[in-house]
Amino acid sequence: MNMTQLYYEAPSDEVFEEVKQKSMELWIAEYPEETSPFYAKEKVSEIENLRNIQDNVMSIVARFDGHNMVKLANKLSPEARLSIRERMMDGGSPEFLIPF
């Protein structure tokens, strides 16, 4: 069995949409146009049309540095946090580095 099988599996549609929505909200709130021109707009445009297939949810999470992953984790439901945590562990991330 492939060690990273779960990492590449899509989560439920509800979890995917929650992660996508909360990610966009975080970028818009943390990087306003006045202080970070185009940053949030660029990040949102990269994910707004992503579909819930394969590892797209993890590609969204991977766009955040550790500090902002903590902020994202704090915005997510326990179900979404667990879904990401399990995938990160399956992908080989050390448990102490996973904020979800």
Sequence and secondary structure as in RCSB ss.txt:
>XXXX:A:sequence
MNMTQLYYEAPSDEVFEEVKQKSMELWIAEYPEETSPFYAKEKVSEIENLRNIQDNVMSIVARFDGHNMVKLANK
LSPEARLSIRERMMDGGSPEFLIPF
>XXXX:A:secstr
  TTTGGGS   HHHHHHHHHHHHHHHHHHS TTTSTTHHHHHHHHHTT  S TTHHHHHHTTS HHHHHHHHHH
S HHHHHHHHHHHHHTT  GGG   
